[in-house]
Amino acid sequence: MNTPLYPHPIIAREGWPFLAGSILIALLVTWWSPAWSVLFWVIAIFVLQFFRDPARSGSTEPRAVISPADGRIVVVEETQDPYADRKALKISVFMNVFNVHSNRSPVDGEVLMTQYFPGKFFNAALDKASLENERNAMVLRTPLGHVVTAVQVAGLVAKRILCYTKQGDKLYRGQRYGFIRFGSRVDVYLPLGSRPRVAIGDKVSATTTVLADLPETTL
């Protein structure tokens, strides 16, 4: 099993200002009125759990595609990959507000393209969210030559997609590459011939769950 390096201890750096602010407000309200402070401590605990970001171990199988996010599988189907312009196997992971929201690279590979698309904020569990919601697409080429697309999709209350990669970057499987705040999904497009290892309704964990196996050869 492979455990990627992490740039921060347990709590995502994107959440540090939110956590510090919520704790400061809770402390101030506690000083003013302990009874009223209960609500603010609940909010601080929610912020703490939302921005948790534990290190995970993942598969070292060369053709394994790991889950880029925690959540529930809502799509497993063959469809068009609009970002790499090809037919592909699409697997979508829906994240609710209680899931870990950092995103990890599903494969080892070189970034061929990243592109941001403004859009709406429909419920991320809906099919139309993939093409109508705000999103950020990243296309990768693996060392074996497979093309894999990972798309961060904003949700009903997600208002910020963060992607830290650019064309030419080299990512390793399980490497943290982005974050989405407050409810969202990640779509993964794989080459036809990939073998899915999850089904709709399955709960998955970023890095530790294998979504699919890539084909033995590239087309």
Phi and psi in degrees as a GROMACS rama.xvg file:
@    title "Ramachandran Plot"
@    xaxis  label "Phi"
@    yaxis  label "Psi"
@TYPE xy
-111.827  130.669  ASN-2
-112.98  105.834  THR-3
-63.6165  151.597  PRO-4
-70.5489  146.905  LEU-5
-121.096  142.844  TYR-6
-84.6396  5.85151  PRO-7
-159.702  157.761  HIS-8
-88.8377  109.499  PRO-9
66.3392  -49.0674  ILE-10
-99.6749  126.921  ILE-11
-59.4016  138.499  ALA-12
-61.5856  -27.4186  ARG-13
-62.5742  -21.519  GLU-14
-96.9213  -7.98799  GLY-15
-56.8135  -46.4887  TRP-16
-63.4079  -39.0885  PRO-17
-66.4003  -42.4106  PHE-18
-67.4609  -44.3014  LEU-19
-61.6054  -42.9744  ALA-20
-64.5959  -42.8841  GLY-21
-67.8745  -37.3727  SER-22
-69.3235  -40.5801  ILE-23
-61.5936  -44.7533  LEU-24
-63.1891  -41.9777  ILE-25
-63.2308  -38.9053  ALA-26
-66.1372  -41.6151  LEU-27
-64.4169  -42.9557  LEU-28
-67.7002  -34.9576  VAL-29
-61.6666  -41.3524  THR-30
-64.9574  -35.6633  TRP-31
-80.6286  -44.0337  TRP-32
-157.1  101.384  SER-33
-54.8165  -36.8426  PRO-34
-64.4632  -45.9376  ALA-35
-69.2653  -21.7355  TRP-36
-70.3234  -18.7296  SER-37
-56.2122  -45.4375  VAL-38
-59.1664  -41.4231  LEU-39
-72.6698  -30.4583  PHE-40
-70.7252  -34.1186  TRP-41
-62.8406  -42.9977  VAL-42
-62.1448  -42.5023  ILE-43
-62.57  -39.0682  ALA-44
-66.3657  -39.4294  ILE-45
-61.3651  -44.6283  PHE-46
-62.0077  -40.7059  VAL-47
-60.7446  -46.4547  LEU-48
-71.9939  -31.7774  GLN-49
-66.1391  -39.277  PHE-50
-95.5895  11.7566  PHE-51
-64.5749  147.103  ARG-52
-151.85  70.4798  ASP-53
-71.2857  149.235  PRO-54
-69.5902  143.805  ALA-55
-130.386  151.432  ARG-56
-98.497  144.227  SER-57
-136.321  175.468  GLY-58
-66.1271  147.028  SER-59
-107.524  7.2928  THR-60
-61.5709  130.751  GLU-61
-62.8669  -27.4568  PRO-62
-105.326  7.3705  ARG-63
-75.3922  137.064  ALA-64
-107.854  115.894  VAL-65
-89.2714  160.071  ILE-66
-69.6797  130.403  SER-67
-81.5177  -4.28357  PRO-68
-156.15  159.363  ALA-69
-78.6597  152.674  ASP-70
148.536  -148.536  GLY-71
-129.078  138.408  ARG-72
-73.643  124.22  ILE-73
-116.372  -14.006  VAL-74
-144.099  132.232  VAL-75
-140.579  102.219  VAL-76
-159.341  158.522  GLU-77
-86.3469  132.665  GLU-78
-157.709  -172.817  THR-79
-90.8944  130.816  GLN-80
-89.3774  104.235  ASP-81
-74.0046  -11.5155  PRO-82
-92.7205  -33.0808  TYR-83
-107.356  3.18541  ALA-84
53.7081  66.5147  ASP-85
-163.052  163.884  ARG-86
-76.1807  143.426  LYS-87
-154.02  164.003  ALA-88
-90.1625  121.682  LEU-89
-105.385  129.547  LYS-90
-125.866  125.809  ILE-91
-117.449  135.535  SER-92
-112.948  120.017  VAL-93
-95.4255  128.801  PHE-94
-107.375  127.773  MET-95
-94.545  179.887  ASN-96
-70.5561  -8.22798  VAL-97
-99.6398  -1.04847  PHE-98
-87.5652  159.46  ASN-99
-67.8739  133.99  VAL-100
-111.18  8.39755  HIS-101
-78.7366  148.449  SER-102
-112.237  140.155  ASN-103
-123.278  148.966  ARG-104
-64.0495  130.313  SER-105
-74.2712  -19.1389  PRO-106
-145.749  165.876  VAL-107
-74.2745  139.071  ASP-108
173.481  171.733  GLY-109
-99.261  136.269  GLU-110
-74.7683  117.303  VAL-111
-87.6683  -30.1503  LEU-112
-165.603  141.537  MET-113
-128.564  141.76  THR-114
-149.936  133.083  GLN-115
-97.3565  139.534  TYR-116
-127.249  116.69  PHE-117
-67.9948  156.908  PRO-118
-176.64  -161.484  GLY-119
-89.6667  -173.286  LYS-120
-133.607  56.2491  PHE-121
-69.635  164.021  PHE-122
-53.3034  125.304  ASN-123
-67.637  -14.3635  ALA-124
-76.3377  -15.2512  ALA-125
-78.7493  145.91  LEU-126
-58.9691  -39.5114  ASP-127
-67.6845  -15.4219  LYS-128
-62.1838  -30.7976  ALA-129
-59.0539  -35.2244  SER-130
-113.761  -11.1913  LEU-131
-110.838  -20.5866  GLU-132
-83.6753  162.485  ASN-133
-57.1375  137.912  GLU-134
-159.145  163.598  ARG-135
-135.501  123.09  ASN-136
-103.97  140.979  ALA-137
-131.105  122.732  MET-138
-106.048  128.903  VAL-139
-119.314  150.684  LEU-140
-117.582  124.294  ARG-141
-78.0985  165.571  THR-142
-59.0993  -25.0042  PRO-143
-86.8482  -2.05717  LEU-144
95.5396  3.92466  GLY-145
-77.9513  144.415  HIS-146
-101.295  126.765  VAL-147
-128.484  130.721  VAL-148
-112.091  131.011  THR-149
-120.582  126.343  ALA-150
-121.977  118.268  VAL-151
-82.4073  125.342  GLN-152
-120.534  125.525  VAL-153
-68.2183  155.354  ALA-154
-113.501  -159.892  GLY-155
-62.1804  -38.8144  LEU-156
-117.82  1.85942  VAL-157
-74.3627  127.366  ALA-158
-122.626  5.00303  LYS-159
-153.616  117.13  ARG-160
-102.279  128.232  ILE-161
-116.614  124.532  LEU-162
-130.741  126.826  CYS-163
-105.046  11.743  TYR-164
-105.933  163.115  THR-165
-145.296  166.532  LYS-166
-54.7305  134.047  GLN-167
96.2116  -15.5991  GLY-168
-66.6988  148.189  ASP-169
-106.647  124.936  LYS-170
-114.186  149.264  LEU-171
-109.393  154.381  TYR-172
-59.3554  127.604  ARG-173
90.6456  -5.43675  GLY-174
-68.4641  135.653  GLN-175
-72.3195  126.046  ARG-176
-127.995  -5.49591  TYR-177
-173.191  -178.559  GLY-178
-154.976  145  PHE-179
-126.953  130.581  ILE-180
-90.6714  121.466  ARG-181
71.0765  67.3351  PHE-182
87.3544  121.388  GLY-183
-175.072  -165.57  SER-184
-151.791  163.543  ARG-185
-128.474  125.719  VAL-186
-98.2619  133.478  ASP-187
-118.715  125.02  VAL-188
-107.74  125.654  TYR-189
-119.714  157.322  LEU-190
-60.4963  145.925  PRO-191
-58.6296  142.106  LEU-192
99.6443  -10.4397  GLY-193
-66.7566  145.24  SER-194
-104.543  110.707  ARG-195
-67.9461  143.627  PRO-196
-118.676  13.3015  ARG-197
-133.123  165.541  VAL-198
-134.025  162.455  ALA-199
-56.9396  132.674  ILE-200
99.1672  -17.6433  GLY-201
-66.2699  142.158  ASP-202
-90.5211  135.128  LYS-203
-128.484  157.818  VAL-204
-122.083  136.011  SER-205
-56.4644  136.218  ALA-206
76.6629  -45.9086  THR-207
-81.4628  -27.3593  THR-208
-92.2054  131.763  THR-209
-90.551  120.844  VAL-210
-78.9458  -39.1368  LEU-211
-165.259  167.694  ALA-212
-110.945  132.546  ASP-213
-70.676  156.212  LEU-214
-60.621  156.365  PRO-215
-67.1511  -30.9357  GLU-216
-128.087  158.318  THR-217
-92.6437  151.914  THR-218
